[in-house]
Amino acid sequence: MPSAGILIIGNEILSGKIQDTNSPYLCRKLRALGVDVERILTIPDQVEIIAAEVKAMAAAYDFVFTSGGIGPTHDDLTMEGVAAAFGRSVVRNESIAGRLKRAEGGKAPDEHQLKMARVPEGATLVDAGDLWFPAIILENVYIFPGVPALLIKKFESIQERFRGVPFALKRVYVKQRESDLVPLLDGLLRRFPRLMLGSYPHFDRPDYHVLLTLESRDADYLERALKSLLESLSSDAIHEVE
């Protein structure tokens, strides 16, 4: 199944001035599409670091998603870093330059705005919904903006490119304590070793104590595992099943 790495780029994230909401969004969307996110990394705006991490992720995963560092300011260095990862130069794209001019009502963009028209040599441009700025792809690396609203629009416009076999999910809310469930959960995994099983205690809920999540790409396998779990629990221990 497809795998992915996410690279969050920005000093503002590492300093705590801005909270990253892009990686949780991408994780949720990719999982629904059937893509396994195997790594998330946050790095500073430094070309050498961007290049090294993009190169490593591109070799390790089917898809790499970068977020941030593609604006007009001095610290927007993602294009240079991604290009360096593949031994490419950064070139001015006339199509983007024309889009910038149209976005400015026909006024010629200045040198700072034209920085946003620089892309890695050989990059593919894909129109992203109703946005004037395209999605930029180099090899298996998808270069997204750091602004969450823009990232969401761009991702959703091309998300079918990433579709694999999605996970099916069941949630079971249990009134027992997590420590009491350990033998039961161990037994469930022995019977269903391909099941992805999560156990999450909640200490502030009066109606249940543990949320169990069961996941599989095989819907029938998941249903059989769920049935086995419910049969192992006493009826009065189950708060809710979703």
C-alpha positions as CSV (number, residue, x, y, z in Angstrom):
1,M,0.0,0.0,0.0
2,P,1.2,3.6,-0.6
3,S,3.4,5.2,2.1
4,A,4.0,8.8,2.8
5,G,6.2,11.2,4.7
6,I,5.3,14.7,5.7
7,L,7.8,17.5,6.0
8,I,6.7,20.6,7.9
9,I,9.1,23.5,7.1
10,G,9.3,26.7,9.1
11,N,11.2,28.4,11.9
12,E,7.8,29.7,13.2
13,I,6.7,26.1,13.9
14,L,9.8,25.2,15.8
15,S,9.7,28.4,17.8
16,G,6.1,27.8,18.8
17,K,4.9,31.1,17.3
18,I,2.6,29.1,14.9
19,Q,0.9,25.8,15.6
20,D,1.1,23.2,12.9
21,T,-2.4,22.1,11.8
22,N,-1.3,20.9,8.4
23,S,0.2,17.5,9.4
24,P,-2.9,16.4,11.4
25,Y,-5.1,17.3,8.4
26,L,-2.9,15.5,5.9
27,C,-2.8,12.4,8.2
28,R,-6.6,12.2,8.4
29,K,-7.1,12.7,4.7
30,L,-4.3,10.3,3.6
31,R,-5.5,7.6,5.9
32,A,-9.0,7.9,4.5
33,L,-7.5,7.5,1.1
34,G,-5.6,4.4,2.1
35,V,-2.1,5.9,2.4
36,D,0.1,5.0,5.4
37,V,1.8,8.1,6.8
38,E,5.0,6.7,8.3
39,R,6.9,9.8,9.3
40,I,6.2,13.5,10.2
41,L,9.2,15.8,10.6
42,T,9.5,19.5,11.4
43,I,12.6,21.3,10.2
44,P,13.9,24.9,9.9
45,D,14.1,27.2,6.9
46,Q,17.6,26.0,5.8
47,V,18.3,24.8,2.3
48,E,20.8,22.2,3.3
49,I,18.4,20.6,5.8
50,I,15.4,20.8,3.5
51,A,17.4,19.1,0.7
52,A,18.7,16.3,3.0
53,E,15.4,15.5,4.5
54,V,13.5,15.7,1.1
55,K,16.1,13.4,-0.4
56,A,15.8,10.8,2.4
57,M,12.0,10.9,2.4
58,A,11.7,10.7,-1.4
59,A,13.8,7.5,-1.3
60,A,11.9,6.0,1.6
61,Y,8.2,6.7,0.8
62,D,5.9,6.7,-2.2
63,F,4.7,10.2,-1.5
64,V,6.3,13.1,0.2
65,F,4.4,16.2,1.2
66,T,6.1,19.5,2.1
67,S,4.3,22.4,3.8
68,G,5.6,25.9,4.1
69,G,8.4,28.0,2.8
70,I,7.1,28.9,-0.7
71,G,6.2,32.6,-0.3
72,P,8.1,35.7,-1.4
73,T,10.2,36.5,1.7
74,H,13.8,35.8,2.6
75,D,13.1,32.7,4.6
76,D,11.0,31.0,2.0
77,L,13.5,28.4,0.8
78,T,11.6,25.3,0.1
79,M,11.9,25.4,-3.7
80,E,15.6,25.7,-3.4
81,G,15.8,22.8,-1.0
82,V,13.6,20.5,-3.0
83,A,15.5,21.3,-6.1
84,A,18.8,20.6,-4.4
85,A,17.5,17.2,-3.2
86,F,17.3,16.1,-6.8
87,G,20.3,17.9,-8.1
88,R,18.2,20.4,-10.0
89,S,18.4,24.1,-10.4
90,V,15.6,26.6,-9.6
91,V,14.1,28.3,-12.7
92,R,11.6,30.9,-13.4
93,N,8.3,29.5,-14.7
94,E,6.7,31.9,-17.1
95,S,3.2,30.3,-16.6
96,I,3.3,31.2,-12.9
97,A,4.7,34.6,-13.7
98,G,1.8,35.2,-16.0
99,R,-0.6,34.1,-13.3
100,L,1.0,36.5,-10.9
101,K,0.5,39.4,-13.4
102,R,-3.2,38.5,-13.8
103,A,-3.7,38.2,-10.1
104,E,-2.4,41.8,-9.8
105,G,-4.9,43.0,-12.4
106,G,-2.4,43.2,-15.2
107,K,0.3,45.0,-13.2
108,A,3.7,43.5,-13.6
109,P,4.8,41.6,-10.4
110,D,7.8,43.0,-8.6
111,E,11.0,41.0,-7.9
112,H,9.7,39.7,-4.6
113,Q,6.5,38.5,-6.1
114,L,8.4,36.9,-8.9
115,K,10.2,34.7,-6.3
116,M,7.0,32.7,-6.2
117,A,7.4,32.0,-9.9
118,R,10.6,30.1,-9.2
119,V,10.3,26.3,-9.2
120,P,12.6,23.3,-9.4
121,E,13.7,22.5,-12.9
122,G,11.5,19.8,-14.4
123,A,8.6,20.3,-11.9
124,T,5.1,19.5,-12.9
125,L,2.4,22.1,-12.4
126,V,-1.2,21.0,-11.8
127,D,-4.1,23.4,-11.5
128,A,-5.5,23.3,-8.0
129,G,-9.3,23.9,-8.1
130,D,-10.2,27.6,-8.2
131,L,-6.8,28.8,-6.9
132,W,-4.7,30.8,-9.3
133,F,-1.5,29.2,-8.0
134,P,-0.9,25.6,-9.2
135,A,0.2,22.6,-7.2
136,I,3.9,21.9,-7.8
137,I,5.2,18.4,-8.0
138,L,8.8,17.2,-8.5
139,E,9.3,13.4,-8.8
140,N,7.2,12.1,-5.8
141,V,7.4,15.3,-3.8
142,Y,4.3,17.5,-3.5
143,I,5.1,21.0,-2.5
144,F,2.3,22.7,-0.6
145,P,2.0,26.1,1.1
146,G,2.0,26.5,4.8
147,V,-1.2,28.5,5.0
148,P,-3.8,25.9,6.1
149,A,-6.7,27.1,3.9
150,L,-4.5,27.1,0.8
151,L,-3.0,23.7,1.6
152,I,-6.5,22.2,2.0
153,K,-7.7,23.6,-1.3
154,K,-4.7,22.3,-3.1
155,F,-4.7,18.9,-1.6
156,E,-8.4,18.3,-2.1
157,S,-8.1,19.3,-5.8
158,I,-5.5,16.5,-6.4
159,Q,-6.3,14.0,-3.7
160,E,-7.4,11.2,-6.0
161,R,-3.8,10.8,-7.2
162,F,-3.1,9.2,-3.8
163,R,-5.9,6.8,-3.4
164,G,-5.1,3.3,-2.3
165,V,-7.3,0.9,-0.3
166,P,-8.8,2.8,2.6
167,F,-8.9,1.6,6.2
168,A,-12.2,0.7,7.7
169,L,-12.6,1.7,11.4
170,K,-14.7,0.6,14.3
171,R,-14.8,2.3,17.7
172,V,-15.8,0.5,21.0
173,Y,-16.3,2.6,24.1
174,V,-15.7,0.4,27.2
175,K,-16.6,1.0,30.8
176,Q,-13.8,-1.1,32.2
177,R,-10.3,0.2,33.1
178,E,-7.6,-0.3,30.5
179,S,-5.4,-2.4,32.8
180,D,-8.3,-4.9,33.1
181,L,-8.6,-5.2,29.3
182,V,-5.0,-6.2,28.6
183,P,-5.5,-10.0,28.6
184,L,-8.6,-9.6,26.4
185,L,-6.8,-7.4,23.9
186,D,-3.8,-9.6,23.8
187,G,-6.0,-12.6,23.0
188,L,-7.8,-10.6,20.3
189,L,-4.5,-9.8,18.6
190,R,-3.5,-13.5,18.7
191,R,-6.7,-14.4,16.9
192,F,-6.5,-11.4,14.5
193,P,-2.8,-10.6,14.0
194,R,-3.4,-8.3,11.1
195,L,-5.8,-6.1,13.1
196,M,-4.6,-2.6,14.0
197,L,-5.8,-2.2,17.5
198,G,-5.6,1.0,19.6
199,S,-6.5,1.5,23.3
200,Y,-7.0,5.0,24.6
201,P,-7.9,5.7,28.3
202,H,-10.2,8.6,29.2
203,F,-10.1,9.9,32.7
204,D,-12.7,12.6,32.4
205,R,-15.7,10.7,31.1
206,P,-18.3,9.3,33.5
207,D,-19.9,7.0,30.9
208,Y,-16.8,5.1,29.7
209,H,-13.1,4.6,30.6
210,V,-11.5,3.4,27.4
211,L,-11.9,3.9,23.7
212,L,-10.8,0.9,21.6
213,T,-10.2,1.4,17.9
214,L,-10.1,-1.5,15.4
215,E,-8.8,-0.9,11.9
216,S,-8.2,-3.0,8.8
217,R,-8.3,-2.6,5.0
218,D,-10.3,-5.8,4.9
219,A,-13.9,-5.0,6.0
220,D,-14.8,-8.6,6.5
221,Y,-11.7,-9.2,8.7
222,L,-12.6,-6.2,10.7
223,E,-16.2,-7.3,11.3
224,R,-15.0,-10.7,12.5
225,A,-12.5,-9.1,14.8
226,L,-15.2,-6.7,16.2
227,K,-17.6,-9.6,16.8
228,S,-14.9,-11.5,18.6
229,L,-14.1,-8.5,20.8
230,L,-17.8,-7.9,21.7
231,E,-18.3,-11.5,22.6
232,S,-15.3,-11.3,24.9
233,L,-16.7,-8.3,26.8
234,S,-19.6,-8.5,29.1
235,S,-22.7,-6.6,27.9
236,D,-22.6,-4.2,30.8
237,A,-19.0,-3.2,30.0
238,I,-19.9,-1.9,26.5
239,H,-21.0,1.8,26.5
240,E,-21.2,2.3,22.7
241,V,-20.1,0.8,19.4
242,E,-19.5,3.0,16.3
